[in-house]
Amino acid sequence: MTTLLQARLDSALPPLVQDSAGPPTDIQWMPPGQHKIVPHVDGKPRPVTVTVDRGFADQVSAQVREMRARAERAEGDLPYLDFNHEDGPASGHVMELYWAGEDPKTGGIRAKVQWTEEGLAALKGRAYRRFSPQWLSDPESLAPMGVGENLGGLVNRAAFQTIQPVVAKRGDHNHHTMTEAEKSELNLLITGAMKPISERLTALETRSAELVTAAGAAATTALAGLETRLKAVENAGTDRAKTEAKARVAAAVTAGRISPQDSKAIEFWEGALVVNASAGEQLDRLPVNLAFLKMTQGANGGAPNPGTPAPNTAEGFAAVVKAGYADGETSREAALTKAIAAHPEGYEAWRKADGKPGL
């Protein structure tokens, strides 16, 4: 259970006088240090001491990030600012809270704000000059507990006496218009001061051009040599890749995954492996075809194929089942029943392996 604290006064405070180029997008949400203020608690003024430090800043900044993340997932509302703590139209949206240090004017907990059109109009027209934060506190001790979606609002009376105004009061300034003689004298001073720098820059530019010209021929020769070496390296890499691809495909043929008579399939897989070595993973997933095995074994004089797993192993049993329904006419169930009868030891090994590899 938490209590909402709105930092507003019952009496006006003297505004801080300074210039501002316009409504800033980075404002002081809470000034640093310990403050005795009289905010409104459940609509009634109540004195409280608030400590604003890095720990509290880290807490509320994390809550703002989480609120924005939920809003992006359409699970909540964006953190925002209102007018006079009325929880009505938004004067701005809070993009981030962060700790800015101990300086009373530039530090504390600051907010990066994206003002709404209504907020900009109110600030530019100076209908509002100050900002007042809003946070959640323990109902008994009033110790700060965090923030909700509404982080405060534009006001003209702020409970934090040292908080920096969003739009400060205009100060009085005396502006002096330079005469033509003063402008001429200033130009002469600037020209005289800049002459040594201009001469130095010209000399450096000339020297730079000379160095570039001198180095151009050497750079061109070196570049040609590098290109020749690079082509040699590329050709060597391509030849090695082709050799490795042929060996990989030959192993797949021996294992009964590709027909030794299917020259197009062999050519395809060799080309695919040259372009992308990871194609080998797909090649290894091709099912073992007993007909292909017989062809390769026949080509080897009937010798057993060392690349084919024995049918009394889990992998060999799975290969027998897959080969049994590879013709597209036999069902997998029928192929499994036939394989169990022919290779009971392989079936038992496959069961102990939790049915892996899959059928």
Secondary structure as UniProt FT lines:
FT   STRAND          3..6
FT   STRAND          26..30
FT   STRAND          33..37
FT   STRAND          40..41
FT   TURN            42..43
FT   STRAND          44..45
FT   STRAND          48..52
FT   HELIX           54..72
FT   TURN            73..74
FT   STRAND          80..83
FT   TURN            84..85
FT   STRAND          92..99
FT   TURN            104..106
FT   STRAND          109..115
FT   HELIX           117..124
FT   TURN            125..126
FT   STRAND          130..137
FT   TURN            139..141
FT   STRAND          144..146
FT   STRAND          150..155
FT   TURN            161..162
FT   HELIX           180..254
FT   TURN            255..256
FT   TURN            260..261
FT   HELIX           263..275
FT   TURN            277..278
FT   HELIX           279..284
FT   HELIX           290..299
FT   TURN            300..302
FT   TURN            306..307
FT   TURN            311..312
FT   HELIX           314..324
FT   TURN            325..327
FT   HELIX           332..342
FT   HELIX           344..352
FT   TURN            353..354
//
